[in-house]
Amino acid sequence: MTAPAPDPAARPATASTSGSADRSPAVSISGSADRSPAVSIAEPVVDPATASGLGAGVRASAVGAPDAAPAGRATGVEAPIGRVVIVGASAAGLAAAETLRREGFAGTITLLGDEASAPYDRPPLSKQLLSSVWDADRLLLRTTEQFAGLDLDLHLSTRATGLDPVNRVVRTATGRTFGFDALMITTGVRPRTLPGRPAHVLRTMEDALRLRERLTPGCRLVVVGAGFLGAEAASVARGLGCEVTLLEPAPVPLAHAVGLPVGRILSEAHRDHGVTLRTGVSVAEAVAEGVALSDGTVIEADEVLVAIGSHPNTEWLAGSGLTVTDGVVCDEYCAAAPGVYAAGDVARWHNPLFGVSMRIEHRTNAAEQGMAAARNLLNPGEGKPFTPVPYFWSDQYDMKIHAYGYLRDHDQVETVEGSLPDRRFLAAYRKNDRLVGALAVGMPPKAIRPWRQHIATATAWSTAVGTTSTTWATAVGATTTTTGATAVSATSTTGATAVGATSTTVATAVGATSTTSGTAVGGPTPSGAAVKEKS
């Protein structure tokens, strides 16, 4: 689908620039970083005015005078939406812009990004780009032609510094201001850092390329933080021949997210691949020799990567009146205030499906939320709650980890298929009396898809575990129905024992192999994947 023709009367005077740059109206964003873009991307040009492949159809406003605020503000009368400003040239921001055009919005869309690059995919930074399997240009989310078709008023290398919600103006570090009728906040997050000497982080394309240059065979790399990002980087570095030490303050990495059993299995994978894993240690600072622990011990390293979480980029909203608590606080419609919406890593919204406030730093969520927020922005008062089943994936060594749902704060986890020691299993997560998550490691896609449907329909735990796990065993050709039932059945003493003994393993199950992101995140369940499904 092509973008609708813009209404010239709705746009300010602009100076077009030649040049060229997540989501065309006809192309869906992939939720899996393992999949290459469906289109080839040309090498980005270097000219700052046309940084990272921005097309001739992308308009850049003349530098100098600020944009006038849209009419109708001073009187307090709500004017029709003619100008939307999106702060954050991210996957969420691009998805929002594309959705606005797809839904027929013909007004001005101003997209502000603090990086010099056009929107690109971030999950491959710690995987394909860091390992040199991909070149940087492959991360760009859209071709020149696709991006130009959106007819955006694009401003890269432009950092937002303030928001005046009364006069509806965004201030930037360049001194320029941008008026809006409606605002979308998609500013993402930035990495937490350590005190002391500068160390590597992994958030931008430049971060990944800088670290990649240093990861030569024999390089001594210390990774601080054994979460998914740190684990992926450690895996890649080990594959490149580096000597890797992985430091983690928790006794078991990722236990807070996936449970103790899965966390232990993931820990064993690091050690089996020659990584020195030290848990229960606190890093005080980065020093010239490497890192210093809180007890004064120095761990020597040639390079240090810090992967200890992130901060939402919300400082620019100080004094705006918006509620900011570990992200921009939104309602179930992704609205932070009248005419102001947020999406992606920076947004904390109430998800009615799980009944909790959540902020999700997952690639798939960024795209889905950008689309949902844009639709609600165009239809204030008639929007739909954003009720996704969160999804994430991770590649570590030979393990593929996939998970659906909201696994944190679960009450119970059970391994319903496979074997933790074999690193091939599927685990289910319970909160109160319902199924809230499923994680697979090394399993076929059809093993986990039925679980997503049960999570989406808030299926009772007893129904989901009793039905889906047996169904899976049948679907994949288990030798006997009794075997599948025994593995998960609460009525069988053997089954109860088996489940209890391997419940920790469940978290590791995140690695089921996924197909296309559209299918993995919510596409139709293939026939045969579930013989019986109950909602």
N, C-alpha and C positions, 0 to 999 in steps of 0.2 A: 504494500500500500504506500502510495506516495504522500508526502506531506501536503496539506491543503494550501492553496495559494494564499500568501499573506495579504492582509488588507493594508495598502499603502497609507491610508489615513490614520491607521492605528500606530504607526511607527514614527520615531523621531528621525530627523535628518541624519544620515550616516555617510561615512566615507568608506567605500568598499575597499578591501585589501585582497590582493592575490596571494595565494598560498594554498595550504590545505589543512583536517583532523578527522556511548557504550551502547548504542542500541538503536538500530534503524527501525522504522515502523514495520518492516517486513521481516526482521531478523530477531529471534528471541535470544536473550542473554543466557549463556550457558552457566549452570550452577556448578559445574565441575571444572576445576582448573586443569584436569587431565586432558580436556578436549581442546583442540586448537580451534581458533575462530573459523567460521564457515567461509570467510572471505580472506583473500590475501591482502596484506597491508604493505604499502610502499614504505621505503625508508623515509623517516621524517626529515624535513628540511631543517636547516639550522637557523635561518633568518628569524630573529626574535619576534618580528611582526607576524610571522607565519609559523610559529613554533609548533613542532610535532605534527605537521601534516594537516593544518586547518584549511578547509577548502574555500574556493572563491565565493561559494554561497553563504559562507559564514561571515557576517558583517561585524566590523569593529568600529565603534563609534569614534568620532574625531576626538583626539586627546585635547583636554583643556576644560571647557565649561562643563559643569555638572549637569546631569539630566534633570529636567524639571520634574517635580512631583506630579503624579497624575491629577487631573482636575477632579473637583468634588470633595476634597478633603476638608478645606477650611469650614465649610458649612456643616460638616458632620454627616452629610448625606452619603450613604453607601453607593458608590458609582459602580457601573458594570466593570468586570475585569477586562482591562485592555493591555495591562503590562504585568508580567510575572517575572520576578527576580529569583533565580536559584543560586544560592551561595554554596559552592562546593562542586567543582567539576569532577565528580566521582562517579562510580557506577550507579549509585542511587540518584545523583543529580541528572545524569544522562538518561536514565530510565524515566525520570519525571518529565524531562523535556520531550522525549519521544512520545510519551503517553499523552501529554498535552496536545501535541500535533495530531496524534492518532484519533483523539477524541474530538477533533475539529476546531481547536483553539487557533485562531488566526492572528492574534495579537502579538505583541513583542515579548519574546522570551530572552531575558538577559542571563547569561551563565557566567559566574565569576569563579575562577580557580586560582589558588595560590601557587600551584606548580606551573612550570613553563610548558609542560606536556599536556596534550589533549588527554581525555579520560582513557585510562588503561586498566587492565585486569591486575589485581594485586596478589591473589593466591599463588600464581606461578613464580612470584619473586623468591620464595623460599624453596621452590621445587625446580621447575624447568629452567628458569633464568639463572638461578644460582649455580646449577649444575652444567650450564652452557649447552643444554639440549635445545633451548630456544634462544634466538636473538631478541634484542629488546623490541624491535619493531613489531614482532608478533604479538606483543601484549596489547597493542592498540585495539580498542573495542569496535571501532567502525572504520570503514574505508573513507577516503576523501569524499567520494560521491555520496555515500550514505550520510555523512555528517553534514555536508553542504545542503542536503535536502531538508534539513530541519530549519534552515534559515534563522540561525541564532545570532543574537548580539553577544558575541563571545569576548571575554576579557581574561586572558591567562596572566600569570605572574601578578595577580591582583588579590591582595589579602584584605578581607573584611576586618574592620577594626571597631565598628560600632553599629548599633541599630536604634533608630528612633521610631518606635511603633506608632506613636501618635501622628507624626507627620509622614509616616511610612517611607522612610529613607534609610538606605544602607550606606554607611561611611566606609571608606577604604584607606589603606596606607598610602595610596598615591595622592590623597587629598580629594579625589573625585567622589561624588555621591551618586546613588542610583535610587530613583523613586520607584515605587511599586504599588500596584493594587492588591497583589497577593504575593506572599513570600514563601519560598521553600528552603529549609535549612538542611544541607547535606554535607556538612563540613568534616565529618568523619572523626578520626582520632589521631593521636600522635604517640610515639613510644615513650614509656617511662625510661629514665636514664639513671646511671649511677653517679655518685660524687667522684671527684678526682679527674684523672686524665680522660680525654674523649675516647669513647669506645664505639664500636660498630652497633648500629641498630638496623632493623629491617622493616621499613615501611614504604619507601619510595623506590622507583626504578634506579635512581642514582645510588641509593643505599646498597641495593643488591649488586650492582655492577662494581661498586667500590670493594665490597667484600669478596666478590668473585675473583678479582684480580689477585687477591692475597692468598686464596686457598690453593696453594701449590702442594705437591706431594712433600710430606715431612713437616709441613707447617703445624705448629702447636697452637690449636684453637681451644679457647675456653668459652663455653656457652653458659651464660648465667640465666637460669630459668628453664625448666624442663617441661613447659607446657607444649601445646601443639606446635607453635612456631619454633621454639627452641629445639624440640625433638626433630622436626623436619630439617632444620638447618644442620643439626648434628649428623643426621643420616646422610645428607648430601655431602658434607665435608668428609665424612668417613669414606664414602665412595670415591672421593677425589684423592684419597691417600693421606689425609691429614691425621695428626694425632689429636684426638678430641677428648676433652674433659667437660662433663656436663654437671653443673652445680644446681642443686635444688633445695630450698629451705624446708619443704615438707618432707615427712618421712617416706611418703609414697607419691611419686609424681602423678598429677591429674586425678588423684583420689577424690578431690572435692567435686570434680565434674562427672567422673564416670564410675566412681566407686573403688574401693580398695582392691578387689580381685583383678579388675581390668588394669588398674594402675600398676599392679605388680607384674602383670604379663608384659606390659609395655616397657617396664624397667628392665626386665630380663632380655628383651630384644636388643636394647642398647648394649648391654654387657656381652651378649652373644656376638655382637658385631665389632667388638674391640673398643668400645667407648668406655672411658673411665667415668662411672656415674657415682657422684657423691651426694647423698641426701642428708637432710637435717643440718645443712650448713648455711650460714648467713654471710653474704658478701657485703663488706663495708664500703669499698671503693675500688675503682680501677687505678692501678699504679703503673709506673714505668715498666716494671718486670712482669706485670700481668694483672692479677687481682689480689686484694688483701681481704681475708676473712675477718669476721668480727673478733675472733680470738687472736688476731695478729699474724696468723699464718699467711704466707704469700704463695700463691700458686702461679708458677711461671707460665707465660704464654707469649707467642709471637703476635697473636691477634685475639681480641676479646669481643664477643657478640653479646649484647644485653637484650634479653627477651623476657622481660618481667612484667608484661602487661602494658596498658595504655591509658591515656587521659583523653576524654572527649574534648573536642575543640570547641569550647563554649565561652572562653574568656572574652571574646569580642561582644558577647551579649550582656556583659555587666551593665547594670543600670537601665536595661531595656524593659524591666518589669516581667520578663518571662521567668518561669520557674525553672531553675537549673539544679538538678540533683543527680550527679553522675550521669549527665546527659540532659538534653532538652526534654522536659517532662510534657507528655502529650496525653490526650484522651484516646479512646479506642479508635477514633477516626484519624489519628496522627496529627491532630490539631493542638498547637501550643497556645494559641490565642486566636481571636477572630481574624481570618485571613492569613494566618501564619501557621505553617505546617513543617514537620521535620521527618526525615527518613534516613535509614542506613545506620551506621555505627554510632552516630551521635544521638539518635532518638531513643528516649525511654518512654514507652507507651504501655497502656493497659491492654493486655491481650485477653479478651473475654474467654477464649477457648480454655485457657489455663487458670484464669481468674487472678492473675498476678501482673505486676508491673515488671517489664523486662527490657533490657537493652542488648541487642544481639549483634555481635561482630562477625557475621557470616556473609559471605559473598552473595548467596542466593537471597537472603533476607533483604540485602541492600536493594537488589533489583525489584523484588516483589513489593517492598514497602514504598519505593520510589513511584511505582506505578499506582499503587493503591492511594497514596497520599495525593498524587496529582489528580486522580479522578474525584476525590473528595474535595479538593481545592476548587475544582470547577463546579461542584454541586453542593455548596454549603447548605446545611440543613437537610440534605437528602443523601448524604454519604452512607457508605457501608463500613461497619467495623472491620478493622484489619485483624484477622484471626488466623495467622499462618501456623503451620506445623514447622518449626525451625528445622533446618537441615544443615549438616556440615560434613566435610570429608577431610581426610588427612592421608598422606603417603609417607610411610616410614619404612625404610629398608624394603623388604619384600611384602610388607603388610599394606593392605588398603583398608582404611577404616571409614565407615559411614555411619551416620546417626540421624535419627528423626526424633523430634520432640524436645521437651524441656527436661533435661536430665538432672539438673541441680536440685538439691534439697529433696531427693527421692527418699522414700521410706524403705524400699525393698528393691533388690535387683536379682534376677534369676537368669541363669543360662538355660535357654530353652532348646538350643540345638548346638551340635558341634562340641568342640573340646578346647578349653582354655590352653592347656599345654601345647596343643597343636597349632595354636594361634589361628584357629578357624572355628568361629562360633557366632552365635546370635544371642544377645541378652535383652531382656525386657525390664522396664523400670516402672515401679508402682509408687503413686502418691495418693494417700488415703485409700479410696476403694476403686481407683481407676488407673488405667494404663496411661502413662505420660511420656514414655520414650522407648526407643529401641535402638540398639547399637550392634553393628555387625563387623566382623573382621574376617577377610578372606572368604566371604560367602558370595554366592551368585546373586545378581540383582533381584530375582524373583523371591529370594528368601526374606527380604526385608520389606518389599513393597506392600504386602497386605497389612503389615504393622502400622504403616503410615495412615492407612485408611481407618484403622481402629483408633489411633490417636486423634485423628481429625474429628471423629464422631464421639469422642469421650466415652469409649466403650469400657464397661466394667472390667476390672482386672481378671476376675474369674472367667468371664466370657472370652476375653481376648486371649488369655494364656491357654485356656482349655481348648479353644477352637483353632486359633491361628497356628500354634506350634504343631498341632497334629496335622493340620492342613499342609503345612510346609513339608513335613516329613513325607506325606503322600505325594505332593507335587514334585519333589525332587527324586522320588523313586526309592524311598526307604524300603528296606527289605520286608519289613512287616509293620503293620499299623501299631501293633503292640509296642514295638521299639519306640516309635515316636511318642505314643501316649505315655509310656513309662517315663520318658525323659522329662515330661512336664506335668503329669497328672498328679494333682494333690490327693486324689483318692487312693493312689497306690503308695504303699509304704516305700517301695523301691524308688518310685518317682520322686516322692518328697525328699528322700535322702539324697538322690542324685542332684535335685535342684538345689538343695541347701548347700551341698558340698561345692557346687560350682557357681554359686550366685555371684561371687566376686568377678568371675570371668566375664560376666555380662558386659561390663564397660568396654572390654577390648573389642567386643563385637562391632564396634563402630566401623570396621573396615570392609564391609561388604562391597563387592565390586559394583559400581554404578554405571548405568548407561547414560544417555543424554540427560542434561540437567532438567530439561522440561519433564521428562518421564520420572526422574528421580524425585523431583520436588512436588509433583502432584499430577502427573500425567495419568492416563487410564491404567488401571491394574490389568495386566495381561491375563487372558483366560488361562486357567490352569494354575495360576499362581495361588489361587485360593479356591479350594473345592467348596468350602462352606465359610461364609463370612456373616457375622452378625454385627449389627450396629447398636 
